[in-house]
């Protein structure tokens, strides 16, 4: 089964129960084409296993952060620049995972407290409008955190982009 990409294709290997994606093409979003519903469900239950030397392994979403972990490929003859690039990607992924795990855990806890407080006030079920009050309050309280996250995210991604360009240029010279 093949998942179509904008310019490249990735292959889903059902024998090893993991998705393998060409390392440098992971920035393109996979789009499932004509897969039966049961096959789409299988894609969400993939196990993370070490990939081959040229492929990244993408795992199932984390239940709290909702991010898919990636095991980045490590080429056989990895240069120092390629190692720096891979480590920058791994570092950004770990930082992103940590942020969203803490953020979503905080959100779930505060939402549960909000719902319990409303139940104690005599409101057994909450409408979407009533929950929107909580969502706005939560976002207002965390706007500075989100701003700092976005600034850091841009810095990390610009660094990764510069490293990727340097790696691509160094490979042209080989």
Residue frames as a rotation matrix with the C-alpha (Angstrom) as fourth column:
UNK 1
0.591 0.806 0.000 0.00
0.806 -0.591 0.000 0.00
0.000 0.000 -1.000 0.00
UNK 2
-0.537 -0.782 0.317 1.38
0.796 -0.594 -0.117 3.41
0.280 0.189 0.941 -0.91
UNK 3
0.390 0.558 -0.732 0.58
0.704 -0.694 -0.153 6.75
-0.594 -0.456 -0.663 0.67
UNK 4
0.314 -0.236 0.920 0.81
0.824 -0.413 -0.387 9.51
0.471 0.880 0.065 -1.94
UNK 5
-0.038 -0.395 -0.918 2.89
0.661 -0.699 0.274 12.63
-0.750 -0.596 0.288 -1.23
UNK 6
0.683 0.289 -0.671 3.06
-0.176 -0.826 -0.535 15.90
-0.709 0.484 -0.513 -3.07
UNK 7
0.415 -0.603 -0.681 6.37
-0.906 -0.206 -0.370 15.06
0.083 0.771 -0.632 -4.76
UNK 8
-0.675 -0.698 -0.236 7.49
-0.632 0.714 -0.302 11.76
0.380 -0.054 -0.924 -3.25
UNK 9
0.441 0.812 -0.382 5.92
-0.437 0.567 0.699 8.56
0.784 -0.141 0.605 -2.01
UNK 10
-0.476 -0.523 0.707 6.29
-0.879 0.291 -0.377 6.70
-0.009 -0.801 -0.598 1.24
UNK 11
-0.246 0.304 -0.920 5.61
-0.287 0.884 0.369 3.04
0.926 0.355 -0.131 1.82
UNK 12
0.182 0.353 0.918 3.63
-0.983 0.087 0.162 1.50
-0.023 -0.932 0.363 4.65
UNK 13
-0.530 -0.487 -0.694 5.20
-0.462 0.852 -0.245 -1.83
0.711 0.191 -0.677 5.56
UNK 14
0.441 0.817 0.372 2.53
-0.793 0.161 0.587 -3.99
0.420 -0.554 0.719 7.22
UNK 15
0.469 -0.305 -0.829 4.93
0.245 0.946 -0.210 -6.90
0.849 -0.105 0.519 7.84
UNK 16
-0.572 -0.719 -0.395 6.94
0.618 -0.061 -0.784 -4.95
0.540 -0.693 0.479 10.40
UNK 17
0.333 0.864 -0.378 3.87
0.919 -0.207 0.336 -2.95
0.212 -0.459 -0.863 11.48
UNK 18
-0.013 -0.322 -0.947 5.42
0.498 -0.823 0.273 0.51
-0.867 -0.467 0.171 11.04
UNK 19
0.942 0.298 0.152 5.33
0.291 -0.508 -0.810 3.42
-0.164 0.808 -0.566 8.62
UNK 20
-0.060 -0.998 -0.011 8.59
0.755 -0.053 0.654 4.14
-0.653 0.031 0.757 6.82
UNK 21
0.936 0.350 -0.038 9.18
0.267 -0.774 -0.574 7.52
-0.230 0.527 -0.818 5.26
UNK 22
0.207 -0.888 0.411 12.16
0.791 -0.095 -0.604 8.83
0.575 0.450 0.683 3.32
UNK 23
-0.157 -0.364 -0.918 14.04
0.952 -0.302 -0.042 10.98
-0.262 -0.881 0.394 5.79
UNK 24
-0.906 -0.324 -0.272 14.22
0.266 -0.936 0.230 14.28
-0.329 0.136 0.934 3.89
UNK 25
-0.700 0.685 0.203 10.66
0.039 -0.247 0.968 14.09
0.713 0.685 0.147 2.59
UNK 26
-0.484 0.531 -0.695 9.01
0.868 0.389 -0.307 14.04
0.107 -0.752 -0.650 6.02
UNK 27
-0.835 0.175 -0.521 8.06
0.026 -0.935 -0.355 17.69
-0.549 -0.310 0.776 5.64
UNK 28
-0.693 0.643 -0.326 5.45
-0.539 -0.162 0.827 16.80
0.479 0.749 0.459 3.04
UNK 29
-0.352 0.648 0.675 2.12
-0.769 0.210 -0.604 15.76
-0.533 -0.732 0.425 4.47
UNK 30
-0.991 0.048 0.124 0.99
0.098 0.892 0.441 12.25
-0.089 0.449 -0.889 3.64
UNK 31
-0.272 0.954 -0.125 -2.47
-0.929 -0.294 -0.223 11.96
-0.249 0.056 0.967 2.20
UNK 32
-0.590 0.130 0.797 -4.27
0.007 0.988 -0.156 8.64
-0.807 -0.086 -0.584 2.30
UNK 33
-0.455 0.397 -0.797 -5.64
-0.889 -0.252 0.381 7.71
-0.050 0.882 0.468 -1.11
UNK 34
0.218 0.719 -0.660 -8.46
-0.778 0.536 0.327 5.22
0.589 0.442 0.676 -1.51
UNK 35
-0.868 -0.465 -0.172 -7.69
-0.247 0.707 -0.663 3.20
0.430 -0.533 -0.729 1.61
UNK 36
0.065 0.899 -0.432 -10.47
0.298 0.396 0.869 1.14
0.952 -0.186 -0.242 3.13
UNK 37
0.537 0.242 0.808 -11.54
-0.564 -0.609 0.557 2.29
0.627 -0.755 -0.190 6.59
UNK 38
0.984 -0.179 -0.018 -10.04
0.136 0.675 0.726 -0.76
-0.117 -0.716 0.688 8.33
UNK 39
0.265 -0.938 0.225 -6.63
0.869 0.131 -0.477 0.03
0.418 0.322 0.849 6.73
UNK 40
0.065 -0.197 0.978 -6.80
-0.107 -0.976 -0.189 3.65
0.992 -0.093 -0.084 7.94
UNK 41
0.868 0.269 0.418 -7.47
-0.440 0.023 0.898 2.37
0.231 -0.963 0.138 11.47
UNK 42
0.752 -0.643 -0.147 -4.40
0.657 0.748 0.090 0.10
0.053 -0.164 0.985 11.22
UNK 43
0.082 -0.759 0.646 -2.23
0.471 -0.541 -0.696 3.13
0.878 0.362 0.313 10.47
UNK 44
0.330 0.100 0.939 -3.15
-0.596 -0.749 0.289 4.58
0.732 -0.655 -0.187 13.85
UNK 45
0.911 0.038 0.410 -2.02
-0.360 0.555 0.750 1.44
-0.200 -0.831 0.519 15.70
UNK 46
0.610 -0.744 -0.272 1.53
-0.023 0.327 -0.945 1.22
0.792 0.583 0.182 14.33
UNK 47
0.830 -0.456 -0.322 4.35
0.461 0.235 0.856 0.11
-0.314 -0.859 0.405 16.59
UNK 48
0.732 -0.664 -0.151 7.59
-0.679 -0.695 -0.236 2.10
0.052 0.275 -0.960 16.69
UNK 49
0.739 -0.591 0.322 10.56
0.482 0.799 0.359 0.04
-0.470 -0.110 0.876 15.62
UNK 50
-0.077 -0.837 -0.542 14.05
-0.141 -0.530 0.837 1.10
-0.987 0.141 -0.077 14.51
UNK 51
0.878 0.419 -0.231 14.04
-0.241 -0.030 -0.970 1.84
-0.413 0.908 0.074 10.81
UNK 52
0.564 -0.694 0.447 16.58
0.826 0.482 -0.292 1.02
-0.013 0.534 0.845 8.14
UNK 53
-0.319 -0.834 -0.449 19.52
0.798 -0.492 0.347 3.30
-0.511 -0.248 0.823 7.53
UNK 54
-0.935 -0.069 0.349 17.62
0.290 -0.715 0.637 5.48
0.205 0.696 0.688 5.02
UNK 55
-0.178 0.973 0.147 14.13
0.275 -0.094 0.957 5.59
0.945 0.210 -0.251 6.54
UNK 56
-0.770 0.090 0.632 12.43
-0.593 -0.468 -0.656 7.30
0.237 -0.879 0.413 9.48
UNK 57
-0.609 0.633 -0.477 9.93
0.631 0.752 0.192 5.34
0.481 -0.184 -0.857 11.60
UNK 58
-0.634 0.511 0.581 6.74
-0.563 -0.819 0.106 7.16
0.530 -0.260 0.807 12.55
UNK 59
-0.926 0.221 -0.305 4.79
0.360 0.755 -0.548 5.84
0.109 -0.618 -0.779 15.53
UNK 60
-0.008 1.000 0.027 1.23
0.824 -0.009 0.567 6.14
0.567 0.027 -0.824 16.77
UNK 61
0.058 0.069 0.996 0.06
-0.184 -0.980 0.078 9.37
0.981 -0.188 -0.045 18.39
UNK 62
-0.907 -0.341 -0.246 0.93
0.220 0.114 -0.969 9.90
0.359 -0.933 -0.029 22.04
UNK 63
-0.120 0.961 -0.250 -2.31
0.896 0.213 0.390 9.77
0.428 -0.177 -0.886 24.09
UNK 64
0.250 0.195 -0.949 -1.57
0.746 -0.663 0.060 13.05
-0.617 -0.723 -0.311 25.94
UNK 65
-0.427 -0.517 -0.742 0.44
-0.007 -0.819 0.574 15.20
-0.904 0.251 0.346 23.54
UNK 66
0.669 0.718 0.195 -1.31
0.089 0.184 -0.979 13.85
-0.738 0.672 0.059 20.40
UNK 67
0.315 -0.650 -0.691 2.06
-0.923 -0.381 -0.063 13.99
-0.222 0.657 -0.720 18.56
UNK 68
0.991 -0.059 -0.117 3.43
0.012 0.933 -0.360 11.10
0.131 0.355 0.926 16.53
UNK 69
0.440 -0.895 0.069 6.94
-0.330 -0.090 0.940 10.15
-0.835 -0.436 -0.335 17.71
UNK 70
0.897 -0.251 -0.364 9.58
-0.330 0.170 -0.929 9.74
0.295 0.953 0.069 15.02
UNK 71
0.471 -0.845 0.255 12.71
0.241 0.401 0.884 7.63
-0.849 -0.355 0.392 15.11
UNK 72
0.695 -0.230 -0.681 15.02
-0.645 -0.619 -0.449 9.45
-0.318 0.751 -0.578 12.72
UNK 73
0.930 -0.366 0.021 17.14
0.315 0.769 -0.555 7.46
0.188 0.523 0.831 10.31
UNK 74
0.519 -0.851 -0.087 20.85
-0.443 -0.354 0.823 7.28
-0.731 -0.389 -0.561 10.96
UNK 75
0.831 -0.202 -0.518 22.82
-0.468 0.247 -0.848 6.80
0.299 0.948 0.111 7.73
UNK 76
0.805 -0.564 -0.183 25.73
0.589 0.797 0.134 4.33
0.070 -0.215 0.974 7.72
UNK 77
-0.307 -0.943 0.128 28.31
0.933 -0.324 -0.154 6.99
0.187 0.072 0.980 6.84
UNK 78
0.746 0.665 -0.013 26.79
0.641 -0.714 0.281 9.92
0.178 -0.218 -0.960 8.70
UNK 79
-0.217 -0.817 0.535 28.94
0.512 -0.562 -0.650 13.05
0.831 0.133 0.540 8.49
UNK 80
-0.754 -0.124 -0.644 29.32
0.640 -0.357 -0.681 15.46
-0.145 -0.926 0.348 11.39
UNK 81
-0.883 0.455 -0.110 26.99
-0.468 -0.858 0.209 17.93
0.001 0.237 0.972 9.65
UNK 82
-0.264 0.806 -0.530 24.34
-0.254 0.472 0.844 15.23
0.930 0.357 0.081 9.09
UNK 83
-0.372 0.062 -0.926 24.65
0.793 0.540 -0.282 14.16
0.482 -0.839 -0.250 12.74
UNK 84
-0.942 0.004 -0.334 24.17
0.182 -0.832 -0.524 17.78
-0.280 -0.555 0.783 13.85
UNK 85
-0.645 0.740 -0.191 21.10
-0.638 -0.383 0.668 18.04
0.421 0.553 0.719 11.60
UNK 86
-0.164 0.580 -0.798 19.60
0.203 0.812 0.548 14.76
0.965 -0.072 -0.251 12.92
UNK 87
-0.560 -0.113 -0.821 20.26
0.816 0.098 -0.570 15.75
0.145 -0.989 0.037 16.54
UNK 88
-0.961 0.262 -0.091 18.65
-0.247 -0.957 -0.152 19.16
-0.127 -0.124 0.984 15.97
UNK 89
-0.328 0.877 -0.352 15.54
-0.514 0.147 0.845 17.42
0.793 0.458 0.403 14.63
UNK 90
-0.164 0.221 -0.962 15.50
0.598 0.797 0.081 14.98
0.784 -0.562 -0.263 17.56
UNK 91
-0.853 -0.220 -0.473 15.96
0.515 -0.500 -0.696 17.84
-0.083 -0.837 0.540 20.02
UNK 92
-0.795 0.606 -0.001 13.11
-0.581 -0.762 0.287 19.83
0.174 0.229 0.958 18.46
UNK 93
-0.130 0.762 -0.634 10.87
-0.153 0.616 0.772 16.76
0.980 0.198 0.036 18.53
UNK 94
-0.356 -0.060 -0.933 11.66
0.810 0.478 -0.340 16.07
0.466 -0.876 -0.122 22.22
UNK 95
-0.977 -0.012 -0.214 11.09
0.117 -0.867 -0.485 19.74
-0.180 -0.498 0.848 23.12
UNK 96
-0.564 0.813 -0.146 7.79
-0.648 -0.326 0.689 19.77
0.512 0.483 0.710 21.21
UNK 97
-0.122 0.478 -0.870 6.70
0.273 0.859 0.433 16.51
0.954 -0.184 -0.235 22.87
UNK 98
-0.650 -0.201 -0.733 7.50
0.750 -0.014 -0.661 17.85
0.122 -0.979 0.160 26.33
UNK 99
-0.956 0.293 -0.025 5.67
-0.288 -0.950 -0.124 21.14
-0.060 -0.112 0.992 25.76
UNK 100
-0.329 0.899 -0.287 2.48
-0.663 -0.004 0.749 19.57
0.672 0.437 0.598 24.41
UNK 101
-0.260 0.208 -0.943 2.43
0.523 0.851 0.043 16.83
0.812 -0.482 -0.330 27.05
UNK 102
-0.815 -0.078 -0.574 2.57
0.552 -0.403 -0.730 19.43
-0.174 -0.912 0.372 29.84
UNK 103
-0.866 0.485 -0.124 0.13
-0.501 -0.841 0.205 21.76
-0.005 0.240 0.971 28.07
UNK 104
-0.262 0.810 -0.524 -2.46
-0.402 0.403 0.823 19.10
0.877 0.427 0.220 27.28
UNK 105
-0.403 0.088 -0.911 -2.21
0.727 0.635 -0.260 17.55
0.556 -0.767 -0.320 30.76
UNK 106
-0.928 0.051 -0.369 -2.82
0.202 -0.763 -0.614 20.99
-0.313 -0.644 0.698 32.25
UNK 107
-0.674 0.707 -0.214 -5.75
-0.666 -0.455 0.592 21.55
0.321 0.541 0.777 29.89
UNK 108
-0.234 0.587 -0.775 -7.35
0.099 0.807 0.582 18.20
0.967 0.059 -0.247 30.75
UNK 109
-0.591 -0.056 -0.804 -6.95
0.787 0.177 -0.591 18.80
0.176 -0.983 -0.060 34.50
UNK 110
-0.926 0.223 -0.305 -8.36
-0.102 -0.924 -0.368 22.34
-0.364 -0.310 0.878 34.37
UNK 111
-0.543 0.768 -0.341 -11.24
-0.572 -0.041 0.819 21.26
0.615 0.639 0.461 32.13
UNK 112
-0.281 0.404 -0.870 -12.13
0.508 0.832 0.222 18.48
0.814 -0.379 -0.439 34.56
UNK 113
-0.756 -0.038 -0.653 -12.02
0.620 -0.361 -0.697 20.94
-0.210 -0.932 0.296 37.49
UNK 114
-0.870 0.462 -0.171 -14.23
-0.492 -0.837 0.242 23.39
-0.032 0.294 0.955 35.56
UNK 115
-0.336 0.766 -0.548 -16.78
-0.274 0.477 0.835 20.66
0.901 0.430 0.050 34.83
UNK 116
-0.378 0.152 -0.913 -16.79
0.778 0.587 -0.224 19.48
0.502 -0.795 -0.340 38.46
UNK 117
-0.919 0.028 -0.393 -17.27
0.219 -0.792 -0.569 23.04
-0.328 -0.609 0.722 39.73
UNK 118
-0.664 0.718 -0.210 -20.24
-0.676 -0.456 0.579 23.48
0.320 0.527 0.788 37.39
UNK 119
-0.244 0.568 -0.786 -21.74
0.190 0.823 0.536 20.15
0.951 -0.019 -0.309 38.55
UNK 120
-0.610 -0.029 -0.792 -21.42
0.790 0.052 -0.611 21.25
0.058 -0.998 -0.009 42.18
UNK 121
-0.912 0.295 -0.284 -23.21
-0.247 -0.950 -0.193 24.47
-0.327 -0.106 0.939 41.22
UNK 122
-0.138 0.934 0.330 -26.15
-0.062 0.324 -0.944 22.35
-0.988 -0.151 0.013 40.00
UNK 123
0.398 0.212 -0.893 -25.41
-0.879 -0.192 -0.437 22.21
-0.264 0.958 0.110 36.25
UNK 124
0.455 -0.187 0.871 -25.13
-0.095 0.962 0.256 18.49
-0.886 -0.199 0.420 35.37
UNK 125
0.190 -0.388 0.902 -24.36
0.924 0.382 -0.030 18.85
-0.333 0.839 0.431 31.64
UNK 126
-0.128 -0.357 -0.925 -22.57
0.050 -0.934 0.353 21.67
-0.990 -0.001 0.138 29.90
UNK 127
0.866 0.423 0.267 -23.41
0.317 -0.052 -0.947 23.10
-0.387 0.905 -0.180 26.50
UNK 128
0.177 -0.811 0.558 -20.85
0.954 0.002 -0.299 24.15
0.241 0.585 0.774 23.93
UNK 129
0.391 0.027 0.920 -21.46
0.085 -0.996 -0.007 27.79
0.917 0.081 -0.392 24.83
UNK 130
0.956 -0.030 0.293 -20.76
-0.295 -0.138 0.946 27.10
0.012 -0.990 -0.141 28.49
UNK 131
0.582 -0.794 0.179 -17.58
0.681 0.595 0.427 25.21
-0.446 -0.127 0.886 27.63
UNK 132
0.335 -0.456 0.824 -16.46
0.682 -0.486 -0.546 28.07
0.650 0.746 0.149 25.38
UNK 133
0.858 -0.036 0.512 -16.22
-0.347 -0.776 0.526 30.21
0.378 -0.630 -0.679 28.52
UNK 134
0.743 -0.611 0.275 -13.64
0.067 0.476 0.877 27.76
-0.666 -0.633 0.395 29.87
UNK 135
0.407 -0.608 0.682 -11.76
0.910 0.336 -0.244 27.57
-0.081 0.720 0.690 26.57
UNK 136
0.560 -0.165 0.812 -11.45
0.228 -0.912 -0.342 31.36
0.797 0.377 -0.473 26.32
UNK 137
0.884 -0.218 0.413 -10.32
-0.467 -0.379 0.799 31.63
-0.018 -0.899 -0.437 29.94
UNK 138
0.641 -0.663 0.386 -7.72
0.411 0.722 0.557 28.88
-0.648 -0.199 0.735 29.41
UNK 139
0.344 -0.506 0.791 -6.35
0.889 -0.095 -0.447 30.49
0.302 0.857 0.418 26.23
UNK 140
0.711 -0.050 0.702 -6.25
-0.106 -0.994 0.036 33.94
0.696 -0.100 -0.712 27.84
UNK 141
0.881 -0.362 0.306 -4.37
-0.306 0.057 0.950 32.54
-0.361 -0.931 -0.060 30.82
UNK 142
0.333 -0.760 0.559 -1.83
0.460 0.648 0.607 30.76
-0.823 0.055 0.565 28.58
UNK 143
0.984 0.090 0.152 -1.36
0.175 -0.407 -0.896 33.31
-0.019 0.909 -0.416 25.79
UNK 144
0.520 -0.854 -0.005 2.17
-0.839 -0.512 0.183 34.21
-0.159 -0.091 -0.983 26.94
UNK 145
-0.023 -0.478 0.878 3.13
-0.243 0.855 0.458 30.54
-0.970 -0.203 -0.136 27.05
UNK 146
0.578 0.317 0.752 1.81
0.600 0.460 -0.655 30.07
-0.553 0.830 0.076 23.50
UNK 147
0.957 -0.271 -0.106 3.65
-0.284 -0.789 -0.544 33.17
0.064 0.550 -0.832 22.30
UNK 148
0.171 -0.940 0.296 6.93
-0.848 0.013 0.531 31.93
-0.502 -0.342 -0.794 23.80
UNK 149
0.118 -0.049 0.992 6.32
0.187 0.982 0.026 28.48
-0.975 0.183 0.125 22.29
UNK 150
0.877 0.294 0.381 5.75
0.414 -0.059 -0.908 29.95
-0.245 0.954 -0.173 18.82
UNK 151
0.725 -0.676 -0.134 8.88
-0.689 -0.708 -0.157 32.12
0.012 0.206 -0.978 18.99
UNK 152
-0.086 -0.772 0.630 10.99
-0.648 0.523 0.553 29.15
-0.756 -0.361 -0.545 20.11
UNK 153
0.377 0.318 0.870 9.38
0.359 0.816 -0.454 26.90
-0.854 0.483 0.193 17.50
UNK 154
1.000 -0.020 -0.012 10.28
-0.020 -0.450 -0.893 29.34
0.012 0.893 -0.451 14.71
UNK 155
0.365 -0.929 0.064 13.87
-0.914 -0.345 0.212 29.62
-0.175 -0.136 -0.975 15.96
UNK 156
-0.103 -0.386 0.917 14.30
-0.291 0.893 0.344 25.85
-0.951 -0.231 -0.204 16.13
UNK 157
0.575 0.418 0.703 12.78
0.485 0.518 -0.705 25.31
-0.659 0.746 0.095 12.69
UNK 158
0.909 -0.348 -0.229 14.90
-0.413 -0.670 -0.617 28.03
0.061 0.655 -0.753 11.07
UNK 159
0.015 -0.938 0.348 18.00
-0.874 0.157 0.461 26.38
-0.486 -0.311 -0.817 12.56
UNK 160
0.010 0.072 0.997 16.85
0.133 0.988 -0.073 22.99
-0.991 0.134 0.001 11.25
UNK 161
0.909 0.377 0.180 16.13
0.237 -0.110 -0.965 24.47
-0.344 0.920 -0.189 7.83
UNK 162
0.591 -0.769 -0.243 19.61
-0.806 -0.570 -0.158 26.03
-0.017 0.289 -0.957 7.63
UNK 163
-0.245 -0.679 0.692 21.19
-0.603 0.666 0.439 22.72
-0.759 -0.310 -0.572 8.65
UNK 164
0.369 0.449 0.814 19.10
0.336 0.752 -0.567 20.85
-0.867 0.482 0.127 6.08
UNK 165
0.978 -0.053 -0.204 20.21
-0.203 -0.489 -0.848 23.24
-0.055 0.870 -0.489 3.33
UNK 166
0.172 -0.983 0.056 23.85
-0.964 -0.156 0.213 22.78
-0.200 -0.091 -0.975 4.37
UNK 167
-0.167 -0.171 0.971 23.42
-0.188 0.972 0.139 18.97
-0.968 -0.160 -0.194 4.36
UNK 168
0.749 0.510 0.424 21.79
0.320 0.282 -0.905 19.04
-0.580 0.813 0.048 0.91
UNK 169
0.816 -0.495 -0.298 24.60
-0.572 -0.614 -0.544 21.23
0.086 0.614 -0.784 -0.46
UNK 170
-0.109 -0.902 0.418 27.28
-0.864 0.294 0.408 18.99
-0.491 -0.317 -0.811 1.05
UNK 171
0.114 0.222 0.968 25.64
0.133 0.963 -0.236 15.94
-0.985 0.156 0.080 -0.57
UNK 172
0.970 0.211 -0.124 25.77
-0.074 -0.228 -0.971 17.63
-0.233 0.951 -0.205 -3.96
UNK 173
0.386 -0.908 -0.162 29.54
-0.922 -0.378 -0.081 17.81
0.013 0.181 -0.983 -3.60
UNK 174
-0.020 -0.392 0.920 29.90
-0.471 0.815 0.337 14.05
-0.882 -0.426 -0.201 -3.02
